[in-house]
Structure formats: structure tokens, C-alpha cells
Amino acid sequence: MKAFYAKTKEEVFNELNTSDRGLTNDEVKKRIEEYGFNEFKEKKTRTTFQKFMDQFKDFLVLILIGAAIISGFVGEVADSIIILLVVIINATLGVIQENKAEESLKALKKMAAPLAHVIRNGISLEIPVREIVPGDLVVLEAGRYVPADLRLIETSNLKIEESSLTGESVPVEKNDRALDSENIGIGDRKNMAFMSSMVTYGRGKGIVVATGMKTEIGKIADMLANVEEEQTPLQIKLEEAGKWMGIAALVICGIMFIVGILKGKELLEMFMTSISLAVAAIPEGLPAVVTIVLAVGVQKMIKRNAIIRKLPAVETLGCATVICSDKTGTLTQNKMTVKRIYTINGFADDITDAKKVIYISNLCNDTKIVDEDGKYKTIGDPTETALIDMAFSVGIDKRKLDEEYVRIEEIPFDSDRKLMTTFNKNGDKIEVNTKGAPDILLSRCKYVLDGDKIREITNEDLENIKNANEEMAKNALRVLAAGYKVVDKVEIESAENDLIFAGLIGMIDPPREEAKDAVHVCKTAGIKPVMITGDHKSTAIAIAKELGILNDESEAITGAELEKMSDDELFNNVKKYSVYARVSPEHKVRIVEAWKKNGQIVAMTGDGVNDAPALKTANIGAAMGITGTDVAKEAADMVLTDDNFATIVSAVEEGRTIYSNIKKSISYLLSCNIGEIVTLFVATLLGWAEPLLPIHILWVNLVTDSLPALALGMEAAEPGVMKQPPRDPDEGIFSKGAGFRILLQGIFIGVVTLIAYVYGVNYGKARGMSFDEYEILGRTMAFFTLSLSQLVHAFNNRYETKSVLVNGIFKNKYLNLAATASFIIQLIVLASPFLRNIFKVTLLNGEQIMVVAACSIAPLFAVEIAKFIRKQK
């Protein structure tokens, strides 16, 4: 069955059972029942309660809940409440973030115009867009949105802006002729108008061939609704780490319980000891610390012009290996700009040497100019507004020209003639100004402007003009020719004959100034930049070469060529290509998926509706904030507020720093928790009383540990972060010896804690204290040594390999404040009789404080020695 664009008007009328009088009211009712309303179907969303319950599926969270229930059951109510409070806070944060996320289909709905101009029963009507049905006859006029997908049956100088759907940088000229081929991309279907695009020029009529979810934009809506959410690399690794920590905690608890029973301890006592160990093994503050560090990263990103919509996206940026970028409005300025002007004397180095060309292109121009806050603003076709901007750049104001050369008649642009002509009166003379396609206008020229003289055009002139046109076309410039003549009176029929050739104007949507440097940074950082655009191949290649994305034209491929490839072929060949031109939304998704199947972490930038499915499919989608459509923004993980490709590169740098800082925080928290496990495990094996109570461990984990862990998440970027290759997304948190170092550091913290405990117990025994008294003294010294040694250890974690003593121990002001605050909190616990009673601790004398201080500072020097030995090796 032939596509509608390949059918004649008569075939379309017959198939849809309609006519040039439109549908009858009875037929409309039947079709609404058959096809439904012209709107998008929304995927059923989860309730807030469902989202809240989903937060408790994490293995680590389930173990925490179990520990809280058991703690409450055996009478440790305070411990139970603290654990549950942490769990609930984390779940609430997760729900809040999720509720901000998916609004894609709502944004798509907003893009539809509220009313449409249709003809029914031969009568012209304005009706709600949702009531349009296949077979309706729609009237299109400049300034209106297209309300559904149409097969055009009548056009008059019709141009439609489709950049948000196809990536085409200029409005598309439309016609009503049937197309020969059936394998034509969306951007080349000249006899079709698509829902949500806008009419910028002329008028036309079209028969509705698709509504709602069946339209091209509806297909995108469906693709968005069906894209599965994926976990980020950090989420995956944290979940794996959580499972291992949870399993390890259960195993250690089991061993502890069995060992205690074998040593003759009471069942309830060992049960409580095991619970204490479980609390020690699980870093309760870890989920909160990771969430808050990511949130802080979000605030940093805002200062760098990137708004993060989904927290995990911050970290995902850090391991991006491929950035697939839309061209129009992302790598380029999305603004046509004049780059070169040619006169018969050659290319003008200074465009003021081509004043006549500027005059013609501004007089023969329908762009409107309005003042906005003291600055001019142009409203019109992008090609024509580029000509106005060019004139303003050399001090020529179209408004003054129009006053001097008053337009008295015109011949509008016609897609068949490919010319536009105006008659402008200046004093007693009438000037005919014409602009249009170079080959057409040149065929109408008899003379040429040579400096200040007018002479007959020669074959040599024609050859030179043709060569200049070809040279600009090879560089993907859109070329217009300008000509004129002076006449005595207005004669429409002969106006465009015997013209004087003035010059050629070459324009393009140019690359952003910062984009070239950003591409270079990408390559230095081991990230491959890829251009994916709906624009023409020649234009894409020219821009890509200028930016440094592409070296050879063999690295470019079109959507038509891509269509012929199977998914397996694309998987095997995707790394060969740096530029994809004339592609559809489905192609963009296929390209992103092929990169992902190759094990790459893919970032995708874009601004149009056509980019939305790929933005959502990518590991990290980045939409443009200024020119971006609502659909693109809602589908993306982040929004670039300055529409600058360079911003995503700086965001990658921030992402790498954030991951490094999260890893530092995790390393710190886990080594501290291992210290707690070692303390309790060794004490149980040796048959000692508990050196730490559950409340001590919870307090340290949630209060004194959390602040330094958060401060480590605010470390500045280490030098050369963008000169390193992206990290392997499969790389675990404990890779490259990190797990072994965490274990050793934890053991050392546990050992100094036990030393302090033993010292306190022996100190009390030597002075004739009762069992309860010297146990409380030992626990007090262990509690304060554990908390203070962990504060000191936070400074070790600022650098994985470099010495903190050499590189500035106090350079992180946040860590300085966090350590000071945590230290003061511990002093308050010691100084307050009320808190001493709750924590079951006692005051320490000067000698005991000195021992605690010596034990607490020991980990700093131990880790510094270990770093030195490792560096020597």
C-alpha cells in the first residue's frame, strides 16, 4: 500500500472518502468513534504511595528495617527510631525527586494548537484541535500550527518550520505534487505537513491523514512512553555494594552469635551484641550522604548553566564515553548568518564593498523589525532575517532604506519561479530589486555591475559566477543571487528580464564559537563526539569538519543508508561514523542504542521534538534551555540553560569530580564501619564486655561521620581531571586496590579503639573501681577514640594516593567546618550530664584525654606511611 505522500490528490480523496468540500457532520461523528480524538494517550502513572513503597526494595534498606524492628523488639527503642527515621527520610527524598521527573506527554499535548481552521460541508469553521479526524480538510495560514499530519492538496508559497521535528535549519518549501519514491525521510516529504510544526509563510490546504498517536509526533510520544528507565552506573555499583555489605553483616552477626554462645554467654546478650554488630556493619548514613552529595553537585551544575532534573544523572556524566549531539541549535547557533558575498570582482573581504548587494537583499525582503528594550528584533523567514542582520552589522538599517526606497509593487516569492521581486521608488526613478536561486536569476541577467559601472555580461563572467556559486555550495552555504534594474514604470510581465547581476550571498547556520574548543576537550578526555542531525549531509559534513568532529567524508552516513542496515550491522559499524545526516527520530534512538550495546555510556544533546526519544534512551539526555522544546526538556535528564554544547563538556568535568568525591565519601564511611566491626568482633572473640553500645555506633554513623562524609563530597576537582580517559562503568567501587585499603584503614581504626578501651578498663581496675565503673570508663574512651579517629581519618580520604600533609591538609574549608562541628558535638555529649546519662559515658581526666588524642591521630600517620610506601613501589 502506497504512502500518502506517494499518492495523487485524487487517490487521497478516494482512500479517505472525502472531497474539496470536507466531511459532513455525520461522517465526523462516525470517525471520532472509529479513530478517537486527536490527542495523545498517557501511560498510566504510579501513585505517590507506589513510588514511596518502591524506595524500600533496596537490599540494604530491607536489612536496616529488619535491624530497626529487632532493636525495638528487644527494648532498644532509641536505636529503632533513629534507623527508621533515616530510612523514611531517604524514601521521601526519592519520591520528591521522582515526582519532578516525567512530564513528556503533557508537554507534547501543550504543543498542539487549541483551534484549527477546517472546511466541513463546504463551510469554513474554527474547531478544537482534538475534534479533527482523518479526512478533514484543513486550511493553513502563516502563524498557525499544523493541527495533525496532512497531505497537502493546495499550496501558495507555503513554507513550514519543521526544525523541532526534523532538524532542518530553515523553513521547508511545500508543494502539493505526489512524490515518486516510497522510501523518503520525513524531512524530504515536501507535500506533507506535520502536527506541531508552524506555518511561517504563504498558505495552503491539506487532508488529514493521521491524528493523535498515529501522527509522526504521536509516534514520538509512544516511543517516549515505552522507553524503560535504566539505573546509572553508580546506582548499579551501590546496589551491588549494598548486597555484599548486607550479606557480610549477616554472616558476621551469625559468626558472632555462635562464638558467643560457645563461650557460654547468655542468648539475649549475644543477640543484642549481634544486633550491635549489624548496626556497625551497615553504613546507615550512606544513602543520605550520596543523595546530598549529588544534590550539592546539582547546585554546582546550575552555576555552570546546567540544570539537573534527575539526581543520578550528575554522576552518570562522569563516565560518559560518547556525546551524540544534534547539530541545529546545539553545535550551531540555530540562526542563519551571512558568511560570504561575491561580486563580479571576486569575494568581498569587506562586505561594505558590496553595498548594492546589501541594498537589494534588504529592499527585496519581507522581514519585520521591531524595537525590544532598545534593541532591534527581526520577525520573518530565517534566510531573510540573516540579510537584515548582515546590513545592521555595517550600519545599514532596513527601516531607513524602506523610507528612502518606497515599495510600490511586488511579485511574491514563488517556489516554481524561485524568485522574489519588489518595485521601489526613489525620487523620480523606479528600481526593480530581485533575489532568488542563482541559476534562475542568472538566466535573467543581461548586464553585470562591475564596480561603479554597468556592462554587458560575458561568458567569462558567467563561468566565474558559476564557479563562485559551486565553491560556496561545497562549503554547505545556502546561496542567493541579487539583481536589479531601473525602469520608467511598473510592468509585472517583464520585470524579471534583462536584470543587472549584483552578486551572490552565501549563508549558513554557523557553529558556536565555543563548540570547537569543547570538541577538542572531549577528544582529550577520551570522549567521542558524534553529530546526529536531520539536516542535509553536505551541511552536516561542512559543520563537522569545521568543529573537528569529522576528518574524512567516509565517516558520514545518511538516514537512507542507515535504514538499509540491520541492528547487528549497525552494532558492528557504529564506531566508524562521526556524522549521521538526514535521520529520523527512530534512527536517533537506534544509533544511541547501538553505542550502548557496544558498552559505551552515551550522552545525547538536542533541542527538538525529534530529539526527545533519543534523549530519553541515552544514559544522559541534555536538552537546550533556550531554543529547546518543552518535550525535549521533559524527556531529558539535564537542561543546558545557555544552549551551549560546551556546557555539557564542563558538566562532564563536574560529573567526574562528583563521582570521585562520592567514592571518597564511601571509602571514608566504610573504613569507619569496618573499624566498628573490628572493635566488637575482637572484643567478643576475647570474651570482653561490649566496648561500644548500639547507641554509640548509631551516633557515630549518623552524626559525627555524616558531616565529614558530606564535606568530602565537596572537594574541588583534582588537576587534569579532563585529561584522563572516562572510567570504566563496570569498574567497581572497590577496584584498583581500594577495597584492600579500606579494609586496612578500618582495621587500624578498630585497633586504636580497642587500645583506648583496654587502657580505660585497666586504668579503672588499677584504681579499685567497680566493674560497672571501669567498663563505663573503657567504653567512654573507646567511644571518643572511635569518633575522633574517624574525624582525623576524613582528612586521609581527601586524596587517594597523594599525601594530605604535602598537598594542604586544611584546603577543604567544608571539611574543616564539619570536623570542628563534629568535635564540638562530641564535647557536648561529654560535658552534659543529661547526655552522659543517655550515652552511659563518664568524664575523662587529662591523662585519659591525652591517650584518646594519641590514639585518634594515629590513623593519619599510618595512612601517610602507607601512601609513601605505595608511591615508592
Secondary structure, 3 states (H helix, E strand, C coil): CCCHHHCCHHHHHHHCCCCCCCECHHHHHHHHHHHCCCCCCCCCCCCHHHHHHHCCCCHHHHHHHHHHHHHHHCCCHHHHHHHHHHHHHHHHHHHHHHHCCCCHHHHHHHHCCCEEEEEECCEEEEEEHHHCCCCCEEEEECCCECCCEEEEEEEEEEEEECHHHHCCCCCEECCCCCCCCCCCCHHHCCCEECCCCEEEEEEEEEEEEECHHHCHHHHHHHHHHHCCCCCCHHHHHHHHHHHHHHHHHHHHHHHHHHHHHHCCCCHHHHHHHHHHHHHHHCCCCHHHHHHHHHHHHHHHHHHCCEEECCCCHHHHHCCCCEEEECHHHHHECCCCEEEEEEECCEECCCHHHHHHHHHHHHHCCCCEEEEECCEEEEECCHHHHHHHHHHHHCCCCHHHHHHHCEEEEEEEEECCCCEEEEEEEECCEEEEEEEECHHHHHHCEEEEEECCEEEECCHHHHHHHHHHHHHHHHCCCEEEEEEEEEECCCCCCCCCCCEEEEEEEEEECCECHHHHHHHHHHHHCCCEEEEECCCCHHHHHHHHHHHCCCCCHHHEEEHHHHHCCCHHHHHHHHHHCCEEECCCHHHHHHHHHHHHHCCCCEEEEECCHHHHHHHHHCCEEEEECCCCCHHHHHHCCEEECCCCHHHHHHHHHHHHHHHHHHHHHHHHHHHHHHHHHHHHHHHHHCCCCCCCCHHHHHHHHHHHCHHHHHHHCCCCCCCCHHHCCCCCCCCCCCCCCHHHHHHHHHHHHHHHHHHHHHHHHHHHHHCCCCHHHHHHHHHHHHHHHHHHHHHHHHHHCCCCCCCCCCCCCCCCHHHHHHHHHHHHHHHHHHHCHHHHHHHCCCCCCHHHHHHHHHHHHHHHHHHHHHHHHHHHC
